[in-house]
Amino acid sequence: MIFDFGYRLRELRESKNLTQTQVAKRLNLSKTTISGYENNIKTPSLEVLVKLSILYGASADYILGLENRKLIQIDGLTMNQEEILKILLKEFKNLNKKSMTVMK
């Protein structure tokens, strides 16, 4: 099991302001099972991993610690709102590149 797995699950759950009990009810699991996942004692099935990914809006790769990129859910936004987000993301990335160049 990936070392960060439990930590990432807890972090994602807390970012959604959910308790272990709430997550357990949504996934039709026990609170003990959710606790086991978060403490790296239990390993979820592929089906549960997919459900966790959907619930938290994070890729399975992120949850497993295989990548560090976080996802932004844009479902329900208008095309105009999506375009604004794309522009903002591009600007933030450009600012980061400029600041990295200055630091070198």
C-alpha positions as CSV (number, residue, x, y, z in Angstrom):
1,M,0.0,0.0,0.0
2,I,1.2,3.5,-0.8
3,F,2.4,5.3,2.3
4,D,0.4,8.5,1.7
5,F,-2.8,6.7,0.9
6,G,-4.4,7.0,4.4
7,Y,-3.2,10.5,4.8
8,R,-4.6,11.6,1.5
9,L,-8.0,10.0,2.2
10,R,-8.2,11.8,5.5
11,E,-7.1,15.1,3.9
12,L,-9.7,14.7,1.1
13,R,-12.5,13.8,3.6
14,E,-11.7,16.7,5.8
15,S,-11.5,19.1,2.9
16,K,-15.1,18.1,2.1
17,N,-16.1,18.6,5.8
18,L,-17.2,15.0,6.1
19,T,-16.9,12.7,9.1
20,Q,-15.9,9.1,8.7
21,T,-19.4,8.1,9.5
22,Q,-20.8,10.3,6.7
23,V,-18.4,8.8,4.2
24,A,-19.2,5.3,5.4
25,K,-23.0,5.9,4.9
26,R,-22.5,7.3,1.4
27,L,-20.4,4.4,0.4
28,N,-22.4,1.8,2.2
29,L,-19.5,0.8,4.4
30,S,-18.8,0.8,8.1
31,K,-17.0,3.6,9.9
32,T,-14.4,1.0,11.0
33,T,-13.7,0.3,7.4
34,I,-13.2,4.0,6.5
35,S,-10.9,4.3,9.6
36,G,-9.0,1.3,8.5
37,Y,-8.4,2.9,5.1
38,E,-7.3,6.2,6.6
39,N,-4.9,4.4,9.0
40,N,-3.4,2.2,6.3
41,I,-4.7,-1.0,8.0
42,K,-7.2,-1.9,5.2
43,T,-7.0,-1.8,1.5
44,P,-10.1,-0.9,-0.5
45,S,-11.3,-2.9,-3.5
46,L,-11.1,-1.3,-6.9
47,E,-14.8,-0.6,-6.8
48,V,-14.4,1.2,-3.5
49,L,-11.4,3.2,-4.8
50,V,-13.5,4.4,-7.7
51,K,-16.3,5.4,-5.3
52,L,-13.8,7.3,-3.1
53,S,-12.4,9.0,-6.2
54,I,-15.9,10.1,-7.3
55,L,-16.9,11.2,-3.8
56,Y,-13.8,13.3,-3.3
57,G,-13.4,14.6,-6.8
58,A,-9.9,13.3,-7.0
59,S,-8.2,10.9,-9.3
60,A,-7.4,7.4,-8.1
61,D,-3.7,8.1,-9.0
62,Y,-3.8,11.1,-6.6
63,I,-5.4,9.1,-3.8
64,L,-2.9,6.3,-4.3
65,G,0.0,8.7,-4.2
66,L,1.1,8.1,-7.8
67,E,0.7,11.8,-8.7
68,N,0.5,15.0,-6.8
69,R,-1.8,16.9,-9.1
70,K,-5.1,17.9,-7.6
71,L,-8.2,18.1,-9.8
72,I,-10.7,20.9,-10.1
73,Q,-14.3,19.9,-10.7
74,I,-15.9,22.1,-13.3
75,D,-19.1,20.2,-13.8
76,G,-22.1,22.5,-13.8
77,L,-20.2,25.6,-15.0
78,T,-21.1,27.5,-18.1
79,M,-18.8,27.6,-21.1
80,N,-17.9,31.2,-20.2
81,Q,-17.0,30.2,-16.6
82,E,-14.8,27.4,-17.9
83,E,-13.0,29.8,-20.2
84,I,-12.4,32.2,-17.3
85,L,-10.9,29.3,-15.3
86,K,-8.7,28.3,-18.1
87,I,-7.4,31.9,-18.4
88,L,-6.8,32.1,-14.6
89,L,-5.0,28.8,-14.6
90,K,-2.8,29.9,-17.5
91,E,-1.9,33.1,-15.7
92,F,-1.1,31.3,-12.4
93,K,1.1,28.9,-14.3
94,N,2.9,31.7,-16.0
95,L,3.5,33.5,-12.7
96,N,4.9,30.4,-11.2
97,K,7.3,29.9,-14.1
98,K,8.4,33.5,-13.8
99,S,9.0,33.2,-10.1
100,M,10.9,30.0,-10.5
101,T,13.2,31.7,-13.1
102,V,13.9,34.6,-10.7
103,M,14.7,32.1,-7.9
104,K,17.4,30.4,-10.0
